[in-house]
């Protein structure tokens, strides 16, 4: 299962997004059961996409992430390409559909 890099500040998040061509950010909260149930499934999916850098932000630890990334609920999955948000999935994520979208986006970046 793929490990996601822990991000502890907005500056770290911005730097992480800017330093990789493709980035997935997974935003969760400590006491969110949906967040913790979904995370291993997303980690499994991301095993197929080694070119995508994966980071994880706990919104309880980095409270300003909600304002900075316009987040109203958790979990949130944000996929960035060249620093721009290309995909946003929130709360109840259909894993198979998410995987298809990541495949399309990552394929476009490989061309």
DSSP file (Angstrom, degrees, kcal/mol; ACC not computed):
  #  RESIDUE AA STRUCTURE BP1 BP2  ACC     N-H-->O    O-->H-N    N-H-->O    O-->H-N    TCO  KAPPA ALPHA  PHI   PSI    X-CA   Y-CA   Z-CA
    1    1 A X              0   0    0      0, 0.0     2,-0.3     0, 0.0    43,-0.1   0.000 360.0 360.0 360.0 137.6    0.0    0.0    0.0
    2    2 A X        -     0   0    0     41,-0.7     2,-0.3    38,-0.2    44,-0.1  -0.524 360.0-137.7 -77.3 132.3    1.3    3.4   -0.9
    3    3 A X        -     0   0    0     -2,-0.3     2,-0.4    40,-0.0    51,-0.2  -0.690  13.1-140.3 -87.3 141.9    2.3    5.8    1.8
    4    4 A X        -     0   0    0     -2,-0.3    51,-0.3    49,-0.1     2,-0.2  -0.846  23.1-111.5-102.2 138.5    1.3    9.5    1.5
    5    5 A X  E     -a   55   0A   0     49,-2.6    51,-3.0    -2,-0.4     2,-0.4  -0.497  32.1-122.4 -68.8 131.3    3.7   12.2    2.6
    6    6 A X  E     -a   56   0A   0     -2,-0.2     2,-0.5    49,-0.2    51,-0.2  -0.612  24.1-159.5 -77.0 131.1    2.4   14.0    5.7
    7    7 A X  E     -a   57   0A   0     49,-2.7    51,-0.5    -2,-0.4    55,-0.1  -0.955  11.2-176.9-115.8 129.8    2.1   17.8    5.1
    8    8 A X        +     0   0    0     -2,-0.5     2,-0.3    49,-0.1    -1,-0.1   0.347  60.2  25.8-113.5   4.6    2.0   20.0    8.2
    9    9 A X  S  > S-     0   0    0      1,-0.1     4,-2.1    53,-0.1     5,-0.1  -0.987  74.2-110.2-159.4 164.0    1.4   23.5    6.9
   10   10 A X  H  > S+     0   0    0     -2,-0.3     4,-2.9     2,-0.2     5,-0.2   0.894 119.1  54.5 -64.1 -40.5    0.0   25.5    4.0
   11   11 A X  H  > S+     0   0    0      1,-0.2     4,-2.5     2,-0.2    -1,-0.2   0.920 108.3  48.5 -60.7 -43.4    3.5   26.5    2.9
   12   12 A X  H  > S+     0   0    0      2,-0.2     4,-2.6     1,-0.2    -1,-0.2   0.908 111.6  50.5 -60.9 -42.1    4.5   22.8    2.8
   13   13 A X  H  X S+     0   0    0     -4,-2.1     4,-2.5     2,-0.2    -2,-0.2   0.937 111.7  46.5 -62.6 -47.6    1.3   22.0    0.7
   14   14 A X  H  X S+     0   0    0     -4,-2.9     4,-2.2     1,-0.2    -1,-0.2   0.907 114.1  48.1 -61.3 -42.4    2.0   24.8   -1.8
   15   15 A X  H  X S+     0   0    0     -4,-2.5     4,-1.6    -5,-0.2    -1,-0.2   0.894 111.0  51.1 -65.4 -40.6    5.7   23.8   -2.1
   16   16 A X  H  < S+     0   0    0     -4,-2.6     4,-0.5     2,-0.2    -2,-0.2   0.917 111.5  47.8 -62.2 -44.9    4.6   20.1   -2.6
   17   17 A X  H >< S+     0   0    0     -4,-2.5     3,-0.7     1,-0.2    66,-0.4   0.902 114.8  45.5 -63.7 -42.1    2.2   21.1   -5.3
   18   18 A X  H 3< S+     0   0    0     -4,-2.2    -1,-0.2     1,-0.2    -2,-0.2   0.735 107.1  58.0 -76.3 -22.4    4.7   23.3   -7.1
   19   19 A X  T 3< S+     0   0    0     -4,-1.6     2,-0.3    -5,-0.2    -1,-0.2   0.487 105.0  51.7 -91.0  -1.0    7.6   20.8   -6.9
   20   20 A X  S <  S-     0   0    0     -3,-0.7    63,-0.3    -4,-0.5    62,-0.1  -0.976  71.1-138.7-133.0 147.5    5.8   17.9   -8.7
   21   21 A X  S    S+     0   0    0     -2,-0.3    61,-3.2     1,-0.2     2,-0.4   0.888  97.0  30.1 -73.4 -36.4    4.0   17.9  -12.1
   22   22 A X  E    S+B   81   0A   0     29,-0.5    31,-2.5    59,-0.2     2,-0.4  -0.990  74.7 174.6-124.8 130.2    1.2   15.7  -10.8
   23   23 A X  E     -Bc  80  53A   0     57,-2.4    57,-3.3    -2,-0.4     2,-0.5  -0.998  18.3-161.2-138.4 134.0    0.1   15.8   -7.1
   24   24 A X  E     -Bc  79  54A   0     29,-3.1    31,-3.1    -2,-0.4     2,-0.5  -0.973  11.1-165.8-110.3 125.9   -2.7   14.2   -5.2
   25   25 A X  E     -Bc  78  55A   0     53,-2.9    53,-2.5    -2,-0.5     2,-0.6  -0.951   2.8-162.2-109.4 131.4   -3.6   15.8   -1.8
   26   26 A X  E     -Bc  77  56A   0     29,-2.5    31,-2.6    -2,-0.5     2,-0.5  -0.955   8.1-165.1-112.6 114.8   -5.8   13.8    0.6
   27   27 A X  E     +Bc  76  57A   0     49,-2.9    49,-1.9    -2,-0.6    48,-0.7  -0.884  19.7 155.3-106.1 129.2   -7.4   16.0    3.2
   28   28 A X  E     - c   0  58A   0     29,-2.4    31,-3.4    -2,-0.5    32,-0.4  -0.831  34.4-125.1-139.8 175.1   -9.0   14.4    6.3
   29   29 A X    >   -     0   0    0     -2,-0.3     3,-1.4    29,-0.2     7,-0.1  -0.926  27.6-117.2-124.6 154.4   -9.9   15.0    9.9
   30   30 A X  T 3  S+     0   0    0     -2,-0.3    -1,-0.1     1,-0.3     6,-0.1   0.888 111.8  38.3 -57.8 -45.8   -8.8   12.9   12.9
   31   31 A X  T 3  S+     0   0    0     -3,-0.0     2,-0.8     4,-0.0    -1,-0.3   0.061  85.1 117.2 -99.5  25.5  -12.3   11.8   13.9
   32   32 A X    <>  -     0   0    0     -3,-1.4     4,-1.9     1,-0.2     5,-0.2  -0.827  42.9-170.0 -97.0 108.6  -13.8   11.2   10.4
   33   33 A X  H  > S+     0   0    0     -2,-0.8     4,-1.8     1,-0.2     5,-0.2   0.869  88.1  53.4 -67.1 -36.1  -14.7    7.6    9.9
   34   34 A X  H  > S+     0   0    0      2,-0.2     4,-2.3     1,-0.2     5,-0.2   0.919 107.5  52.8 -63.1 -42.8  -15.3    8.0    6.2
   35   35 A X  H  > S+     0   0    0      1,-0.2     4,-1.9     2,-0.2    -2,-0.2   0.925 112.4  43.2 -56.7 -47.3  -11.8    9.6    5.9
   36   36 A X  H  X S+     0   0    0     -4,-1.9     4,-0.6     1,-0.2    -1,-0.2   0.768 114.3  50.1 -76.3 -25.8  -10.1    6.7    7.5
   37   37 A X  H  < S+     0   0    0     -4,-1.8     4,-0.5    -5,-0.2    -1,-0.2   0.847 114.7  44.1 -76.6 -35.3  -12.1    4.1    5.7
   38   38 A X  H >X S+     0   0    0     -4,-2.3     4,-2.1    -5,-0.2     3,-0.6   0.830  96.5  75.6 -79.0 -33.4  -11.4    5.6    2.3
   39   39 A X  H 3X S+     0   0    0     -4,-1.9     4,-2.7     1,-0.3     5,-0.2   0.879  94.4  47.6 -51.8 -50.9   -7.7    6.3    2.7
   40   40 A X  H 3X S+     0   0    0     -4,-0.6     4,-2.0     1,-0.2    -1,-0.3   0.854 111.3  52.8 -62.7 -31.3   -6.5    2.7    2.3
   41   41 A X  H <> S+     0   0    0     -3,-0.6     4,-2.0    -4,-0.5    -1,-0.2   0.910 111.8  44.8 -67.9 -41.2   -8.6    2.3   -0.9
   42   42 A X  H  X S+     0   0    0     -4,-2.1     4,-2.6     2,-0.2    -2,-0.2   0.887 110.9  53.9 -70.3 -38.7   -7.1    5.5   -2.4
   43   43 A X  H  X S+     0   0    0     -4,-2.7   -41,-0.7    -5,-0.2     4,-0.7   0.898 108.7  50.2 -60.5 -39.4   -3.6    4.4   -1.4
   44   44 A X  H >< S+     0   0    0     -4,-2.0     3,-0.9    -5,-0.2     4,-0.4   0.924 110.8  48.6 -64.2 -45.5   -4.2    1.1   -3.2
   45   45 A X  H >< S+     0   0    0     -4,-2.0     3,-1.8     1,-0.2    -2,-0.2   0.915 106.4  57.0 -59.3 -44.0   -5.4    3.0   -6.3
   46   46 A X  H >< S+     0   0    0     -4,-2.6     3,-1.4     1,-0.3    -1,-0.2   0.628  85.9  78.9 -71.0 -11.8   -2.4    5.3   -6.3
   47   47 A X  T << S+     0   0    0     -3,-0.9     3,-0.3    -4,-0.7    -1,-0.3   0.824  90.8  56.6 -58.1 -30.2   -0.1    2.3   -6.4
   48   48 A X  T <  S+     0   0    0     -3,-1.8     2,-0.3    -4,-0.4    -1,-0.3   0.584 103.9  55.6 -77.1 -10.3   -0.9    2.3  -10.1
   49   49 A X    X   +     0   0    0     -3,-1.4     3,-1.8    -4,-0.2    -1,-0.2  -0.594  55.3 161.5-126.5  69.9    0.3    5.9  -10.5
   50   50 A X  T 3  S+     0   0    0     -2,-0.3    -1,-0.1    -3,-0.3    -2,-0.1   0.726  73.7  65.3 -64.4 -20.4    3.9    6.2   -9.3
   51   51 A X  T 3  S+     0   0    0     -3,-0.1     2,-0.6     2,-0.1   -29,-0.5   0.620  85.6  85.8 -76.7 -11.6    4.3    9.4  -11.2
   52   52 A X  S <  S-     0   0    0     -3,-1.8     2,-0.3    -6,-0.2   -29,-0.2  -0.815  77.0-139.8 -94.2 119.1    1.7   11.1   -9.0
   53   53 A X  E     - c   0  23A   0    -31,-2.5   -29,-3.1    -2,-0.6     2,-0.5  -0.613  20.7-150.7 -74.8 134.4    3.2   12.5   -5.8
   54   54 A X  E     + c   0  24A   0     -2,-0.3   -49,-2.6   -31,-0.2     2,-0.3  -0.931  17.8 176.3-118.5 128.1    0.8   11.9   -2.9
   55   55 A X  E     -ac   5  25A   0    -31,-3.1   -29,-2.5    -2,-0.5     2,-0.4  -0.908  14.8-151.0-127.5 156.4    0.4   14.0    0.2
   56   56 A X  E     -ac   6  26A   0    -51,-3.0   -49,-2.7    -2,-0.3     2,-0.4  -0.989   8.0-169.4-130.0 133.5   -1.9   13.9    3.2
   57   57 A X  E     -ac   7  27A   0    -31,-2.6   -29,-2.4    -2,-0.4     2,-0.8  -0.988  15.4-146.5-126.2 127.8   -3.1   16.9    5.3
   58   58 A X  E >>  - c   0  28A   0    -51,-0.5     4,-2.6    -2,-0.4     3,-1.0  -0.842   8.6-155.7 -90.8 113.6   -5.0   16.6    8.6
   59   59 A X  T 34 S+     0   0    0    -31,-3.4   -30,-0.2    -2,-0.8     7,-0.2   0.680  92.7  61.3 -66.6 -17.5   -7.4   19.5    8.6
   60   60 A X  T 34 S+     0   0    0    -32,-0.4     3,-0.3     1,-0.1    -1,-0.3   0.832 112.5  37.2 -73.9 -31.7   -7.5   19.4   12.4
   61   61 A X  T <4 S+     0   0    0     -3,-1.0     2,-0.7     1,-0.2    -2,-0.2   0.863 125.9  37.4 -84.6 -40.7   -3.7   20.0   12.5
   62   62 A X  S >< S+     0   0    0     -4,-2.6     3,-1.9     1,-0.2     4,-0.3  -0.709  71.5 171.7-113.7  76.8   -3.6   22.5    9.5
   63   63 A X  T >  S+     0   0    0     -2,-0.7     3,-1.1    -3,-0.3     4,-0.4   0.795  70.7  63.3 -61.4 -31.9   -6.9   24.4   10.2
   64   64 A X  T 3> S+     0   0    0      1,-0.2     4,-2.5     2,-0.2    -1,-0.3   0.547  79.8  86.0 -72.9  -4.9   -6.2   27.0    7.5
   65   65 A X  H <> S+     0   0    0     -3,-1.9     4,-2.5     1,-0.2    -1,-0.2   0.861  82.4  59.3 -63.3 -34.5   -6.3   24.4    4.8
   66   66 A X  H <>>S+     0   0    0     -3,-1.1     5,-2.5    -4,-0.3     4,-0.5   0.934 112.3  37.4 -60.6 -46.9  -10.1   24.7    4.5
   67   67 A X  H >45S+     0   0    0     -4,-0.4     3,-0.6     3,-0.2    -2,-0.2   0.925 116.6  52.3 -69.8 -44.7   -9.9   28.4    3.7
   68   68 A X  H 3<5S+     0   0    0     -4,-2.5    -2,-0.2     1,-0.2    -1,-0.2   0.860 123.7  26.9 -63.0 -38.5   -6.8   28.0    1.5
   69   69 A X  H 3<5S-     0   0    0     -4,-2.5    -1,-0.2    -5,-0.2    -2,-0.2   0.249 108.5-115.4-110.6  11.6   -8.2   25.2   -0.7
   70   70 A X  T <<5 +     0   0    0     -3,-0.6     2,-0.5    -4,-0.5    -3,-0.2   0.967  52.8 169.2  52.6  64.0  -11.9   26.1   -0.3
   71   71 A X      < +     0   0    0     -5,-2.5    -1,-0.2    -6,-0.1     3,-0.1  -0.917  21.5 170.3-111.7 129.0  -12.8   22.9    1.5
   72   72 A X        +     0   0    0     -2,-0.5     2,-0.3     1,-0.2    -1,-0.1   0.581  68.2  14.5-111.2 -15.9  -16.2   22.5    3.1
   73   73 A X  S    S-     0   0    0     -7,-0.1     2,-0.3     2,-0.0    -1,-0.2  -0.933  82.1 -84.8-149.6 168.5  -16.2   18.8    4.0
   74   74 A X  S    S+     0   0    0     -2,-0.3   -46,-0.1    16,-0.1     2,-0.1  -0.942  87.4  43.9-132.3 157.5  -13.8   15.8    4.3
   75   75 A X        +     0   0    0    -48,-0.7    16,-2.8    -2,-0.3     2,-0.4   0.597  69.9 175.0 -73.6 156.0  -12.4   13.7    3.0
   76   76 A X  E     -BD  27  90A   0    -49,-1.9   -49,-2.9    14,-0.2     2,-0.5  -0.997  17.3-160.7-129.0 135.2  -11.3   15.7   -0.1
   77   77 A X  E     -BD  26  89A   0     12,-3.2    12,-2.3    -2,-0.4     2,-0.5  -0.976  11.4-174.1-114.8 122.5   -9.1   14.4   -2.9
   78   78 A X  E     -BD  25  88A   0    -53,-2.5   -53,-2.9    -2,-0.5     2,-0.5  -0.975   7.4-162.7-120.4 125.0   -7.5   17.1   -5.0
   79   79 A X  E     -BD  24  87A   0      8,-2.5     7,-3.4    -2,-0.5     8,-1.5  -0.939  10.3-168.1-109.4 124.2   -5.4   16.3   -8.1
   80   80 A X  E     -BD  23  85A   0    -57,-3.3   -57,-2.4    -2,-0.5     2,-0.4  -0.888   9.2-166.5-112.6 140.3   -3.1   19.0   -9.3
   81   81 A X  E >  S-BD  22  84A   0      3,-2.7     3,-2.0    -2,-0.4   -59,-0.2  -0.990  80.1 -15.9-125.1 122.9   -1.3   19.1  -12.7
   82   82 A X  T 3  S-     0   0    0    -61,-3.2   -61,-0.1    -2,-0.4   -60,-0.1   0.860 130.8 -52.4  51.9  37.7    1.5   21.7  -13.1
   83   83 A X  T 3  S+     0   0    0    -66,-0.4     2,-0.4   -63,-0.3    -1,-0.3   0.393 115.8 111.5  85.0  -3.4    0.1   23.5  -10.0
   84   84 A X  E <  S-D   81   0A   0     -3,-2.0    -3,-2.7   -67,-0.1     2,-0.4  -0.861  73.6-113.7-108.1 138.9   -3.5   23.8  -11.2
   85   85 A X  E     +D   80   0A   0     -2,-0.4    -5,-0.3    -5,-0.2     3,-0.1  -0.542  40.2 165.9 -69.7 124.5   -6.4   21.9   -9.7
   86   86 A X  E     +     0   0A   0     -7,-3.4     2,-0.3    -2,-0.4    -6,-0.2   0.630  62.1  24.2-111.9 -23.1   -7.7   19.4  -12.2
   87   87 A X  E     -D   79   0A   0     -8,-1.5    -8,-2.5     2,-0.0     2,-0.4  -0.996  54.9-175.5-149.9 138.3   -9.9   17.1  -10.1
   88   88 A X  E     +D   78   0A   0     -2,-0.3     2,-0.4   -10,-0.2   -10,-0.2  -0.981   6.7 174.1-137.3 122.6  -11.8   17.5   -6.8
   89   89 A X  E     -D   77   0A   0    -12,-2.3   -12,-3.2    -2,-0.4     2,-0.3  -0.985  12.1-173.8-125.3 139.6  -13.7   14.6   -5.1
   90   90 A X  E     -D   76   0A   0     -2,-0.4     2,-1.1   -14,-0.2   -14,-0.2  -0.972  45.3 -21.7-140.3 152.4  -15.3   15.0   -1.7
   91   91 A X  S    S+     0   0    0    -16,-2.8     2,-0.9    -2,-0.3   -15,-0.0  -0.365 124.6  34.4  59.9 -86.7  -17.1   13.1    1.0
   92   92 A X  S    S-     0   0    0     -2,-1.1     2,-0.5     2,-0.0    -2,-0.2  -0.825  79.2-173.7-104.2 100.0  -18.4   10.0   -0.8
   93   93 A X        -     0   0    0     -2,-0.9     2,-0.9    -4,-0.1     3,-0.1  -0.788  24.0-138.9 -99.8 129.0  -15.9    9.1   -3.4
   94   94 A X     >  -     0   0    0     -2,-0.5     4,-2.6     1,-0.2     5,-0.2  -0.790  17.8-157.2 -84.1 108.8  -16.6    6.3   -6.0
   95   95 A X  H  > S+     0   0    0     -2,-0.9     4,-2.6     1,-0.2    -1,-0.2   0.873  87.0  50.9 -60.8 -42.9  -13.2    4.7   -6.0
   96   96 A X  H  > S+     0   0    0      1,-0.2     4,-1.9     2,-0.2    -1,-0.2   0.904 113.0  45.7 -64.6 -40.7  -13.5    3.1   -9.5
   97   97 A X  H  > S+     0   0    0      2,-0.2     4,-2.1     1,-0.2    -2,-0.2   0.888 111.9  52.4 -67.9 -39.1  -14.6    6.4  -11.1
   98   98 A X  H  X S+     0   0    0     -4,-2.6     4,-2.5     1,-0.2    -2,-0.2   0.924 108.4  51.1 -60.3 -44.7  -11.8    8.3   -9.3
   99   99 A X  H  X S+     0   0    0     -4,-2.6     4,-2.3     1,-0.2    -2,-0.2   0.902 108.7  51.2 -61.3 -42.0   -9.3    5.8  -10.6
  100  100 A X  H  X S+     0   0    0     -4,-1.9     4,-2.2     2,-0.2    -1,-0.2   0.907 110.8  48.5 -61.3 -42.3  -10.6    6.2  -14.2
  101  101 A X  H  X S+     0   0    0     -4,-2.1     4,-2.4     2,-0.2    -2,-0.2   0.905 111.0  49.4 -66.7 -41.5  -10.3   10.0  -13.9
  102  102 A X  H  X S+     0   0    0     -4,-2.5     4,-3.1     1,-0.2     5,-0.3   0.900 109.8  53.1 -63.9 -39.6   -6.7    9.8  -12.5
  103  103 A X  H  X S+     0   0    0     -4,-2.3     4,-2.3    -5,-0.2    -2,-0.2   0.930 110.2  46.9 -60.1 -46.8   -5.8    7.4  -15.4
  104  104 A X  H  X S+     0   0    0     -4,-2.2     4,-1.8     2,-0.2    -2,-0.2   0.933 116.4  43.9 -60.7 -47.2   -7.1    9.9  -18.0
  105  105 A X  H  X S+     0   0    0     -4,-2.4     4,-1.5     1,-0.2    -2,-0.2   0.935 115.1  46.8 -67.0 -46.2   -5.3   12.9  -16.4
  106  106 A X  H  X S+     0   0    0     -4,-3.1     4,-1.2     1,-0.2    -1,-0.2   0.865 110.3  54.2 -67.6 -33.6   -2.0   11.1  -15.8
  107  107 A X  H  X S+     0   0    0     -4,-2.3     4,-1.0    -5,-0.3     3,-0.3   0.896 105.7  53.1 -63.4 -39.9   -2.1    9.7  -19.3
  108  108 A X  H  < S+     0   0    0     -4,-1.8     3,-0.2     1,-0.2    -1,-0.2   0.845 108.6  50.0 -64.0 -34.0   -2.4   13.2  -20.7
  109  109 A X  H  < S+     0   0    0     -4,-1.5    -1,-0.2     1,-0.2    -2,-0.2   0.720 105.6  56.9 -77.9 -21.4    0.6   14.3  -18.7
  110  110 A X  H  <        0   0    0     -4,-1.2    -1,-0.2    -3,-0.3    -2,-0.2   0.713 360.0 360.0 -80.6 -20.9    2.7   11.4  -20.0
  111  111 A X     <        0   0    0     -4,-1.0    -1,-0.2    -3,-0.2    -2,-0.1   0.482 360.0 360.0 -72.8 360.0    2.2   12.3  -23.7
